[in-house]
């Protein structure tokens, strides 16, 4: 297959990848972005973004991604909607391939993101962004003064439930066991909050509603009995999966397979390879923090190229 060389190659898109592209392009580095077939990241399935600075009236996720793409291309980024299928970071120049072409690059920025784990219910996907969400920080305020549910039993679920008590009339926390997996402190805070009720030994059998969520049907895992709980929003908090399969034998990861980066930088375990956005962030997972680290990755890579004498 044909081969092409770039000083900066960005794998992935979303706020992190596009911000890295904008900064790299404005520095005259003519980056190539392999945005992927599922381009734009998690914001492509987000109907309303109200917490990103500069959008006082909100913006849809796809619209924001379209504007970021145009901005990156305006400064000279070449955006290809192809998936990277293999990488080789064992020596330089680095090698990245798609089904159509081989690429070499002096530096690579990884911005492949992460995705929420879901319950694998048809009703969950049908009602996504119509009362079903995986981000309380993003969508909680949309359901002010409504009853809500959080699915999960770990620290993330407790954090989501506690955050939602600012808006909800009541939060039902659904957990399939009789005790929580969260840290003791988070358990104590959730159990002490009078707005949070617990559905123990329960799993979501169905999310109810035609156009929008109207409730959930819970199944008791001990005896199979079911009951319905009326509410208007369901927040799934059973974890995220970083998109790092491509880098399993190439870059160091933590136990949850998030890419490890040097504190205060975007440097990975391979010199000249940088990571930004949710792929290296198990904590915040926000569009604005992803964009911030995309800026950092571009600056880190530009400085690294200068140190190597690569103009």
C-alpha contacts under 8 A as a table, 3 or more apart, distances in Angstrom:
res1	aa1	res2	aa2	distance
1	X	100	X	7.02
1	X	101	X	5.57
1	X	102	X	6.55
2	X	101	X	5.47
2	X	102	X	6.20
3	X	101	X	6.03
3	X	102	X	4.61
3	X	103	X	5.38
3	X	104	X	7.41
4	X	101	X	7.90
4	X	102	X	6.56
4	X	103	X	4.87
4	X	104	X	6.25
5	X	103	X	5.68
5	X	104	X	4.66
5	X	105	X	5.58
6	X	9	X	6.29
6	X	30	X	7.61
6	X	31	X	6.75
6	X	32	X	6.87
6	X	103	X	7.51
6	X	104	X	6.33
6	X	105	X	4.76
6	X	106	X	6.69
7	X	29	X	6.45
7	X	30	X	7.47
7	X	31	X	6.85
7	X	105	X	5.27
7	X	106	X	4.78
7	X	107	X	6.07
8	X	24	X	7.62
8	X	29	X	6.64
8	X	30	X	7.21
8	X	31	X	4.80
8	X	32	X	6.50
8	X	105	X	5.98
8	X	106	X	6.30
8	X	107	X	5.10
8	X	108	X	5.78
8	X	109	X	7.37
8	X	301	X	7.83
9	X	31	X	5.64
9	X	32	X	4.91
9	X	33	X	5.92
9	X	34	X	7.65
9	X	105	X	6.01
9	X	107	X	6.47
9	X	108	X	4.88
9	X	109	X	6.27
10	X	13	X	7.86
10	X	17	X	6.64
10	X	20	X	7.87
10	X	21	X	7.31
10	X	31	X	7.06
10	X	32	X	6.11
10	X	33	X	4.58
10	X	34	X	6.16
10	X	35	X	7.89
10	X	108	X	5.80
10	X	109	X	4.69
10	X	110	X	6.00
10	X	111	X	6.98
11	X	17	X	7.45
11	X	33	X	6.01
11	X	34	X	5.05
11	X	35	X	6.43
11	X	36	X	7.86
11	X	84	X	7.03
11	X	108	X	7.41
11	X	109	X	6.26
11	X	110	X	5.03
11	X	111	X	5.72
11	X	112	X	6.29
12	X	17	X	5.91
12	X	33	X	6.98
12	X	34	X	5.83
12	X	35	X	4.61
12	X	36	X	6.08
12	X	39	X	7.22
12	X	110	X	6.57
12	X	111	X	4.72
12	X	112	X	4.35
12	X	113	X	7.37
13	X	16	X	6.65
13	X	17	X	4.24
13	X	18	X	5.68
13	X	33	X	7.43
13	X	34	X	7.50
13	X	35	X	4.80
13	X	36	X	7.38
13	X	39	X	5.93
13	X	40	X	5.30
13	X	41	X	6.44
13	X	111	X	6.15
13	X	112	X	6.68
14	X	17	X	5.44
14	X	18	X	6.04
14	X	39	X	7.00
14	X	40	X	4.19
14	X	41	X	4.65
14	X	42	X	7.49
14	X	43	X	7.35
14	X	65	X	6.76
14	X	111	X	7.57
14	X	113	X	7.60
15	X	18	X	5.37
15	X	19	X	5.93
15	X	40	X	7.51
15	X	41	X	7.87
15	X	65	X	7.31
15	X	68	X	7.52
15	X	277	X	7.62
15	X	287	X	5.95
15	X	288	X	7.52
15	X	290	X	5.91
15	X	291	X	4.92
15	X	294	X	7.43
16	X	19	X	5.32
16	X	20	X	6.17
16	X	111	X	6.07
16	X	276	X	5.99
16	X	277	X	5.00
16	X	287	X	7.72
16	X	290	X	4.67
16	X	291	X	4.40
16	X	292	X	7.22
16	X	293	X	6.46
16	X	294	X	4.25
16	X	295	X	7.61
17	X	20	X	5.13
17	X	21	X	6.13
17	X	33	X	7.86
17	X	109	X	7.87
17	X	110	X	7.69
17	X	111	X	5.16
17	X	112	X	7.90
17	X	276	X	7.50
17	X	277	X	7.69
17	X	291	X	7.72
17	X	294	X	5.99
18	X	21	X	4.86
18	X	22	X	6.15
18	X	68	X	6.08
18	X	69	X	6.44
18	X	72	X	6.27
18	X	291	X	7.83
18	X	294	X	7.45
19	X	22	X	5.05
19	X	23	X	6.31
19	X	68	X	7.58
19	X	72	X	7.56
19	X	291	X	5.57
19	X	292	X	7.76
19	X	294	X	5.14
19	X	295	X	5.76
20	X	23	X	5.35
20	X	24	X	6.01
20	X	109	X	7.89
20	X	291	X	7.77
20	X	294	X	4.38
20	X	295	X	5.16
20	X	296	X	7.63
20	X	297	X	6.27
20	X	298	X	4.86
21	X	24	X	5.10
21	X	25	X	5.83
21	X	31	X	6.35
21	X	32	X	7.98
21	X	33	X	7.31
21	X	72	X	5.73
21	X	77	X	6.28
21	X	298	X	7.27
22	X	25	X	5.23
22	X	26	X	6.11
22	X	71	X	6.82
22	X	72	X	4.57
22	X	73	X	7.91
22	X	75	X	6.71
22	X	77	X	7.35
23	X	26	X	5.20
23	X	27	X	6.27
23	X	295	X	6.32
23	X	298	X	5.87
23	X	299	X	7.37
24	X	27	X	5.12
24	X	28	X	6.66
24	X	29	X	5.55
24	X	30	X	6.99
24	X	31	X	6.35
24	X	298	X	5.41
24	X	299	X	7.50
24	X	302	X	7.21
25	X	28	X	5.11
25	X	29	X	5.35
25	X	30	X	5.12
25	X	31	X	6.00
25	X	72	X	7.14
25	X	75	X	5.41
25	X	76	X	5.55
25	X	77	X	5.80
26	X	29	X	7.44
26	X	75	X	5.81
26	X	76	X	7.76
27	X	302	X	7.81
30	X	76	X	5.68
30	X	77	X	5.67
30	X	78	X	7.46
31	X	76	X	7.44
31	X	77	X	5.16
31	X	78	X	6.48
32	X	77	X	5.85
32	X	78	X	4.83
32	X	79	X	6.14
32	X	80	X	7.70
33	X	77	X	7.02
33	X	78	X	6.07
33	X	79	X	4.81
33	X	80	X	6.10
34	X	79	X	6.28
34	X	80	X	5.12
34	X	81	X	6.12
34	X	82	X	5.72
34	X	83	X	6.38
34	X	84	X	6.69
35	X	38	X	7.70
35	X	39	X	5.24
35	X	40	X	7.38
35	X	79	X	6.46
35	X	80	X	5.86
35	X	81	X	5.05
35	X	82	X	6.26
35	X	83	X	7.00
36	X	39	X	5.04
36	X	80	X	7.34
36	X	81	X	4.85
36	X	82	X	4.40
36	X	83	X	4.16
36	X	84	X	7.08
37	X	81	X	5.32
37	X	82	X	5.37
37	X	83	X	5.91
38	X	41	X	7.00
39	X	44	X	7.85
39	X	81	X	6.91
40	X	43	X	6.48
40	X	44	X	5.72
40	X	62	X	7.45
40	X	65	X	5.79
41	X	44	X	5.99
41	X	112	X	7.86
41	X	113	X	6.67
41	X	114	X	7.98
42	X	45	X	5.82
42	X	46	X	6.93
42	X	114	X	7.86
42	X	115	X	6.79
43	X	46	X	4.82
43	X	47	X	7.94
43	X	61	X	4.49
43	X	62	X	6.47
43	X	65	X	7.51
44	X	47	X	7.89
44	X	61	X	5.24
44	X	62	X	4.81
44	X	65	X	7.42
45	X	61	X	6.86
45	X	62	X	7.51
45	X	129	X	7.56
46	X	49	X	7.03
46	X	60	X	6.62
46	X	61	X	5.08
46	X	62	X	7.50
46	X	129	X	6.48
47	X	59	X	7.97
47	X	60	X	4.91
47	X	61	X	5.83
47	X	62	X	7.75
47	X	129	X	6.27
48	X	58	X	6.41
48	X	59	X	5.64
48	X	60	X	4.47
48	X	61	X	6.29
49	X	52	X	6.62
49	X	58	X	5.40
49	X	59	X	5.19
49	X	60	X	5.64
49	X	61	X	6.14
49	X	138	X	7.07
50	X	55	X	6.97
50	X	56	X	7.34
50	X	57	X	7.11
50	X	58	X	4.33
50	X	59	X	6.63
50	X	138	X	7.49
51	X	55	X	7.83
51	X	58	X	7.48
51	X	138	X	6.98
52	X	55	X	6.33
52	X	58	X	7.86
52	X	287	X	7.19
52	X	288	X	6.23
53	X	56	X	7.54
53	X	288	X	7.88
55	X	58	X	5.02
55	X	59	X	6.45
59	X	63	X	6.68
59	X	64	X	6.57
60	X	63	X	5.26
60	X	64	X	6.32
61	X	64	X	5.19
61	X	65	X	6.30
62	X	65	X	5.09
62	X	66	X	6.14
63	X	66	X	5.07
63	X	67	X	6.26
64	X	67	X	5.17
64	X	68	X	6.17
65	X	68	X	5.03
65	X	69	X	6.07
66	X	69	X	5.12
66	X	70	X	6.28
67	X	70	X	5.14
67	X	71	X	6.18
68	X	71	X	5.06
68	X	72	X	6.16
69	X	72	X	5.14
69	X	73	X	6.14
69	X	79	X	7.93
70	X	73	X	5.11
70	X	74	X	5.95
71	X	74	X	5.06
71	X	75	X	6.78
72	X	75	X	5.65
72	X	76	X	6.75
72	X	77	X	5.49
73	X	76	X	5.05
73	X	77	X	4.60
73	X	78	X	6.34
73	X	79	X	7.17
74	X	77	X	7.28
82	X	98	X	6.72
83	X	98	X	5.93
83	X	99	X	7.75
84	X	87	X	7.55
84	X	96	X	6.62
84	X	97	X	5.63
84	X	98	X	4.66
84	X	99	X	7.74
85	X	96	X	7.65
85	X	97	X	5.74
85	X	98	X	5.03
85	X	99	X	6.73
85	X	246	X	7.23
86	X	96	X	5.83
86	X	97	X	5.30
86	X	98	X	7.01
86	X	246	X	6.42
87	X	94	X	7.64
87	X	95	X	5.54
87	X	96	X	4.42
87	X	97	X	6.39
87	X	246	X	7.04
87	X	247	X	7.29
87	X	250	X	7.91
88	X	91	X	7.47
88	X	94	X	6.00
88	X	95	X	4.99
88	X	96	X	6.48
88	X	250	X	7.08
89	X	92	X	7.07
89	X	94	X	5.13
89	X	95	X	6.60
89	X	250	X	6.19
89	X	270	X	7.31
90	X	94	X	7.40
90	X	250	X	7.45
91	X	94	X	6.14
92	X	95	X	7.87
92	X	105	X	7.78
92	X	106	X	6.72
93	X	104	X	5.75
93	X	105	X	5.33
93	X	106	X	5.10
93	X	107	X	7.69
94	X	104	X	5.37
94	X	105	X	5.17
94	X	106	X	6.31
94	X	107	X	7.06
94	X	108	X	7.50
95	X	102	X	7.26
95	X	103	X	5.78
95	X	104	X	4.58
95	X	105	X	6.55
96	X	102	X	6.15
96	X	103	X	5.15
96	X	104	X	6.22
96	X	105	X	7.87
97	X	100	X	7.75
97	X	101	X	5.91
97	X	102	X	4.41
97	X	103	X	5.81
98	X	101	X	5.40
98	X	102	X	6.44
105	X	108	X	6.57
106	X	272	X	7.34
106	X	305	X	7.60
107	X	272	X	5.06
107	X	273	X	5.77
107	X	274	X	7.89
107	X	301	X	6.61
107	X	305	X	7.51
108	X	272	X	6.70
108	X	273	X	4.87
108	X	274	X	6.26
108	X	301	X	7.96
109	X	273	X	5.91
109	X	274	X	4.71
109	X	275	X	5.53
109	X	276	X	7.34
109	X	297	X	6.76
109	X	298	X	7.72
109	X	301	X	7.79
110	X	273	X	7.45
110	X	274	X	6.05
110	X	275	X	4.56
110	X	276	X	6.34
110	X	279	X	7.86
111	X	275	X	6.05
111	X	276	X	5.36
111	X	277	X	5.94
111	X	278	X	7.60
111	X	279	X	6.42
111	X	294	X	7.90
112	X	242	X	7.88
112	X	243	X	5.74
112	X	244	X	7.31
112	X	277	X	7.86
112	X	278	X	7.70
112	X	279	X	5.95
113	X	242	X	6.05
113	X	243	X	5.76
113	X	277	X	6.07
113	X	278	X	4.55
113	X	279	X	4.29
113	X	280	X	7.87
114	X	240	X	6.44
114	X	241	X	5.36
114	X	242	X	3.86
114	X	243	X	5.12
114	X	278	X	5.52
114	X	279	X	5.53
115	X	240	X	5.47
115	X	241	X	5.31
115	X	242	X	6.33
115	X	243	X	7.31
116	X	134	X	6.51
116	X	238	X	7.85
116	X	239	X	6.19
116	X	240	X	4.25
116	X	241	X	6.21
117	X	236	X	7.90
117	X	237	X	7.85
117	X	238	X	6.13
117	X	239	X	5.62
117	X	240	X	5.29
117	X	241	X	6.64
118	X	236	X	6.77
118	X	238	X	7.35
119	X	124	X	7.28
119	X	236	X	7.75
120	X	124	X	7.15
120	X	125	X	7.90
121	X	124	X	5.07
121	X	125	X	6.75
121	X	206	X	7.07
122	X	125	X	5.45
122	X	126	X	6.19
123	X	126	X	4.92
123	X	127	X	6.00
123	X	206	X	6.65
123	X	207	X	5.63
123	X	208	X	7.33
124	X	127	X	5.40
124	X	128	X	6.01
124	X	132	X	6.62
124	X	206	X	7.88
124	X	207	X	6.22
125	X	128	X	5.04
127	X	130	X	4.89
127	X	131	X	6.33
127	X	132	X	5.82
127	X	209	X	7.85
127	X	210	X	7.93
127	X	211	X	7.22
127	X	212	X	6.30
127	X	213	X	6.68
128	X	131	X	6.52
128	X	132	X	4.67
128	X	133	X	6.25
129	X	132	X	5.41
129	X	133	X	6.02
130	X	211	X	7.15
130	X	212	X	4.99
130	X	213	X	6.46
131	X	212	X	5.96
131	X	213	X	5.09
131	X	232	X	6.09
131	X	233	X	4.37
131	X	234	X	6.04
132	X	213	X	7.22
132	X	233	X	5.88
132	X	234	X	4.86
132	X	235	X	6.00
132	X	236	X	7.60
133	X	136	X	7.30
133	X	139	X	7.12
133	X	233	X	7.75
133	X	234	X	6.34
133	X	235	X	4.95
133	X	236	X	6.35
134	X	235	X	5.23
134	X	236	X	4.89
134	X	237	X	6.20
135	X	138	X	5.28
135	X	139	X	6.23
135	X	140	X	7.66
135	X	160	X	7.78
135	X	235	X	6.72
135	X	236	X	7.77
135	X	237	X	7.92
136	X	139	X	5.25
136	X	140	X	4.68
136	X	160	X	5.64
136	X	163	X	7.20
136	X	164	X	6.65
136	X	235	X	6.60
137	X	140	X	5.92
137	X	141	X	7.98
137	X	160	X	7.58
137	X	163	X	7.49
138	X	141	X	7.80
139	X	142	X	5.51
139	X	143	X	7.58
140	X	143	X	5.85
140	X	144	X	7.24
140	X	164	X	5.98
140	X	167	X	6.93
141	X	144	X	5.35
141	X	167	X	6.16
143	X	146	X	5.55
143	X	167	X	7.01
143	X	168	X	7.07
143	X	232	X	7.39
143	X	233	X	6.95
144	X	167	X	4.60
144	X	168	X	5.73
144	X	169	X	7.97
145	X	167	X	5.76
145	X	168	X	5.00
145	X	169	X	5.23
146	X	167	X	7.49
146	X	168	X	5.11
146	X	169	X	5.44
146	X	170	X	7.40
146	X	231	X	7.02
146	X	232	X	6.27
146	X	233	X	7.75
147	X	168	X	5.41
147	X	169	X	5.16
147	X	170	X	4.88
147	X	171	X	6.10
147	X	172	X	7.98
147	X	230	X	7.71
147	X	231	X	4.79
147	X	232	X	5.94
147	X	233	X	7.03
148	X	168	X	6.29
148	X	169	X	7.77
148	X	170	X	6.26
148	X	171	X	4.90
148	X	172	X	6.32
148	X	231	X	5.42
148	X	232	X	5.84
148	X	233	X	4.73
148	X	234	X	5.87
148	X	235	X	7.76
149	X	161	X	7.88
149	X	171	X	5.21
149	X	172	X	4.49
149	X	173	X	5.69
149	X	174	X	7.12
149	X	231	X	7.30
149	X	233	X	6.31
149	X	234	X	4.82
149	X	235	X	6.11
150	X	157	X	6.52
150	X	160	X	7.18
150	X	161	X	6.12
150	X	171	X	7.01
150	X	172	X	6.25
150	X	173	X	4.84
150	X	174	X	6.16
150	X	234	X	5.93
150	X	235	X	4.73
150	X	236	X	5.91
150	X	237	X	6.63
151	X	157	X	6.76
151	X	173	X	5.96
151	X	174	X	4.87
151	X	175	X	6.41
151	X	234	X	7.52
151	X	235	X	6.27
151	X	236	X	4.91
151	X	237	X	5.50
151	X	238	X	6.78
152	X	156	X	7.93
152	X	157	X	5.20
152	X	173	X	7.17
152	X	174	X	6.16
152	X	175	X	5.40
152	X	176	X	7.98
152	X	236	X	6.97
152	X	237	X	5.25
152	X	238	X	5.11
153	X	156	X	7.87
153	X	157	X	5.69
153	X	158	X	7.03
153	X	174	X	7.62
153	X	175	X	5.58
153	X	180	X	5.04
153	X	181	X	5.43
153	X	182	X	6.20
153	X	238	X	7.57
154	X	157	X	5.36
154	X	158	X	6.44
154	X	180	X	6.56
154	X	181	X	4.83
154	X	182	X	4.05
154	X	183	X	7.53
154	X	238	X	7.55
155	X	158	X	5.08
155	X	159	X	6.09
155	X	181	X	7.42
155	X	182	X	4.47
155	X	183	X	6.35
155	X	186	X	6.37
156	X	159	X	5.06
156	X	160	X	6.10
156	X	182	X	7.98
156	X	237	X	6.22
156	X	238	X	7.69
156	X	239	X	7.43
157	X	160	X	5.09
157	X	161	X	6.06
157	X	237	X	5.05
157	X	238	X	7.14
158	X	161	X	5.09
158	X	162	X	6.05
158	X	182	X	7.22
158	X	186	X	6.23
158	X	187	X	7.07
158	X	190	X	6.17
159	X	162	X	5.23
159	X	163	X	6.06
159	X	186	X	7.50
160	X	163	X	5.14
160	X	164	X	6.12
160	X	235	X	7.92
160	X	237	X	7.48
161	X	164	X	5.14
161	X	165	X	6.47
161	X	171	X	6.52
161	X	173	X	7.09
161	X	190	X	7.50
161	X	196	X	7.26
162	X	165	X	5.36
162	X	166	X	7.62
162	X	189	X	7.95
162	X	190	X	6.43
162	X	193	X	7.78
162	X	196	X	7.85
163	X	166	X	5.98
164	X	167	X	5.50
164	X	168	X	5.85
164	X	171	X	7.20
165	X	168	X	5.14
165	X	169	X	7.26
165	X	170	X	6.93
165	X	171	X	6.66
165	X	195	X	6.24
165	X	196	X	7.45
168	X	171	X	6.40
169	X	195	X	7.06
170	X	195	X	5.02
170	X	196	X	6.13
170	X	197	X	7.50
171	X	195	X	6.07
171	X	196	X	4.80
171	X	197	X	6.26
172	X	196	X	5.87
172	X	197	X	4.92
172	X	198	X	5.67
172	X	199	X	6.73
173	X	196	X	6.83
173	X	197	X	6.14
173	X	198	X	4.86
173	X	199	X	5.99
174	X	198	X	6.13
174	X	199	X	4.78
174	X	200	X	6.40
174	X	202	X	6.20
174	X	203	X	6.68
174	X	204	X	7.77
175	X	178	X	7.45
175	X	180	X	7.55
175	X	198	X	7.59
175	X	199	X	6.25
175	X	200	X	5.36
175	X	201	X	6.06
175	X	202	X	5.63
175	X	203	X	6.53
176	X	200	X	6.09
176	X	201	X	4.20
176	X	202	X	4.45
176	X	203	X	5.38
176	X	221	X	6.86
177	X	180	X	7.13
177	X	200	X	6.00
177	X	201	X	4.58
177	X	202	X	7.17
178	X	200	X	5.28
178	X	201	X	5.49
179	X	200	X	7.66
180	X	187	X	6.99
182	X	186	X	6.17
182	X	187	X	5.95
183	X	186	X	5.37
183	X	187	X	6.15
184	X	187	X	5.06
184	X	188	X	6.13
185	X	188	X	5.20
185	X	189	X	6.31
186	X	189	X	5.16
186	X	190	X	6.20
187	X	190	X	5.23
187	X	191	X	5.97
188	X	191	X	5.21
188	X	192	X	5.99
189	X	192	X	5.29
189	X	193	X	6.38
190	X	193	X	5.32
190	X	196	X	6.77
191	X	194	X	7.76
191	X	196	X	7.19
193	X	196	X	5.67
194	X	197	X	7.47
199	X	202	X	5.98
201	X	220	X	5.71
201	X	221	X	5.65
201	X	222	X	6.93
202	X	218	X	6.04
202	X	219	X	5.47
202	X	220	X	4.62
202	X	221	X	5.68
203	X	218	X	5.59
203	X	219	X	5.46
203	X	220	X	6.72
203	X	221	X	6.89
204	X	207	X	7.17
204	X	216	X	6.73
204	X	217	X	6.01
204	X	218	X	4.72
204	X	219	X	6.32
205	X	216	X	7.59
205	X	217	X	5.47
205	X	218	X	5.35
205	X	219	X	5.75
206	X	216	X	5.81
206	X	217	X	5.09
206	X	218	X	7.17
207	X	213	X	6.95
207	X	214	X	7.96
207	X	215	X	6.22
207	X	216	X	4.48
207	X	217	X	6.32
208	X	213	X	5.79
208	X	214	X	5.52
208	X	215	X	4.92
208	X	216	X	5.25
208	X	217	X	7.01
209	X	212	X	5.39
209	X	213	X	4.62
209	X	214	X	4.87
209	X	215	X	6.80
210	X	213	X	7.17
212	X	232	X	7.60
213	X	231	X	7.23
213	X	232	X	5.12
213	X	233	X	6.20
213	X	234	X	7.79
214	X	230	X	5.91
214	X	231	X	5.45
214	X	232	X	5.10
214	X	233	X	7.84
215	X	228	X	6.87
215	X	229	X	5.42
215	X	230	X	4.06
215	X	231	X	4.53
215	X	232	X	6.17
215	X	233	X	7.83
216	X	228	X	5.69
216	X	229	X	5.38
216	X	230	X	6.58
216	X	231	X	7.30
217	X	226	X	6.60
217	X	227	X	5.61
217	X	228	X	4.33
217	X	229	X	6.35
218	X	226	X	5.37
218	X	227	X	5.38
218	X	228	X	6.12
218	X	229	X	7.56
219	X	224	X	5.72
219	X	225	X	5.61
219	X	226	X	4.36
219	X	227	X	6.72
220	X	223	X	5.87
220	X	224	X	5.02
220	X	225	X	5.35
220	X	226	X	6.21
221	X	224	X	5.58
221	X	225	X	7.96
231	X	234	X	7.97
241	X	256	X	7.81
241	X	257	X	7.88
242	X	256	X	7.96
242	X	257	X	6.51
242	X	258	X	5.76
242	X	278	X	7.07
242	X	279	X	5.17
242	X	280	X	7.85
243	X	246	X	7.81
243	X	279	X	6.32
244	X	247	X	5.41
244	X	248	X	6.52
244	X	257	X	6.76
244	X	258	X	7.13
244	X	259	X	7.46
244	X	279	X	7.12
245	X	248	X	5.42
247	X	250	X	4.89
247	X	251	X	5.68
248	X	251	X	6.40
248	X	252	X	7.76
248	X	253	X	7.87
251	X	259	X	6.98
251	X	260	X	7.88
251	X	268	X	6.93
251	X	269	X	5.85
251	X	270	X	6.62
252	X	259	X	6.13
252	X	260	X	5.76
252	X	268	X	7.35
252	X	269	X	5.78
253	X	256	X	7.55
253	X	257	X	4.98
253	X	258	X	5.30
253	X	259	X	4.40
253	X	260	X	5.05
254	X	257	X	5.09
254	X	258	X	5.54
254	X	259	X	6.55
254	X	260	X	6.29
255	X	258	X	7.55
258	X	279	X	5.74
258	X	280	X	5.16
258	X	281	X	7.03
258	X	282	X	7.00
259	X	268	X	7.21
259	X	275	X	7.32
259	X	279	X	6.24
259	X	280	X	4.78
260	X	268	X	5.99
260	X	269	X	7.07
260	X	280	X	6.42
261	X	265	X	6.86
261	X	266	X	5.57
261	X	267	X	5.22
261	X	268	X	4.61
261	X	269	X	6.98
261	X	274	X	7.93
261	X	275	X	7.16
261	X	280	X	7.03
262	X	265	X	5.53
262	X	266	X	6.40
262	X	267	X	5.50
262	X	268	X	6.49
263	X	266	X	7.75
265	X	296	X	7.05
265	X	297	X	7.65
265	X	300	X	7.39
266	X	274	X	5.22
266	X	275	X	5.33
266	X	276	X	6.25
266	X	293	X	7.20
266	X	296	X	6.63
266	X	297	X	5.45
266	X	300	X	7.00
267	X	270	X	7.59
267	X	271	X	7.11
267	X	272	X	7.49
267	X	273	X	6.44
267	X	274	X	4.69
267	X	275	X	6.58
267	X	297	X	7.80
267	X	300	X	7.61
268	X	271	X	6.89
268	X	273	X	5.91
268	X	274	X	5.38
268	X	275	X	6.43
269	X	273	X	7.77
270	X	273	X	5.60
272	X	301	X	6.89
272	X	304	X	6.83
273	X	301	X	7.85
274	X	297	X	5.96
274	X	300	X	7.71
274	X	301	X	7.08
275	X	279	X	7.22
275	X	280	X	6.44
275	X	297	X	6.59
276	X	279	X	6.62
276	X	280	X	6.10
276	X	281	X	7.92
276	X	290	X	6.59
276	X	293	X	5.12
276	X	294	X	5.30
276	X	296	X	7.83
276	X	297	X	6.22
277	X	280	X	6.07
277	X	281	X	6.28
277	X	285	X	7.43
277	X	289	X	7.08
277	X	290	X	3.95
277	X	291	X	6.93
277	X	293	X	5.96
277	X	294	X	6.52
278	X	281	X	4.58
278	X	282	X	6.74
278	X	285	X	5.43
278	X	286	X	7.87
278	X	290	X	6.39
279	X	282	X	7.79
281	X	284	X	6.44
281	X	285	X	6.22
282	X	285	X	6.65
284	X	289	X	7.15
285	X	289	X	7.04
285	X	290	X	7.02
286	X	289	X	5.34
286	X	290	X	6.12
287	X	290	X	5.07
287	X	291	X	6.15
288	X	291	X	5.08
288	X	292	X	6.24
289	X	292	X	4.93
289	X	293	X	6.32
290	X	293	X	5.30
290	X	294	X	6.16
291	X	294	X	4.92
291	X	295	X	6.42
292	X	295	X	5.24
292	X	296	X	6.48
293	X	296	X	4.75
293	X	297	X	6.06
294	X	297	X	5.11
294	X	298	X	6.32
295	X	298	X	5.27
295	X	299	X	6.33
296	X	299	X	5.19
296	X	300	X	5.94
297	X	300	X	4.98
297	X	301	X	5.98
298	X	301	X	5.20
298	X	302	X	6.07
299	X	302	X	5.06
299	X	303	X	6.13
300	X	303	X	5.29
300	X	304	X	6.10
301	X	304	X	4.96
301	X	305	X	6.10
302	X	305	X	5.21
302	X	306	X	6.34
303	X	306	X	5.05
303	X	307	X	6.23
304	X	307	X	5.04
304	X	308	X	6.33
305	X	308	X	5.10
305	X	309	X	6.30
305	X	310	X	5.21
305	X	311	X	7.21
306	X	309	X	4.99
306	X	310	X	5.78
306	X	311	X	6.76
307	X	310	X	7.64
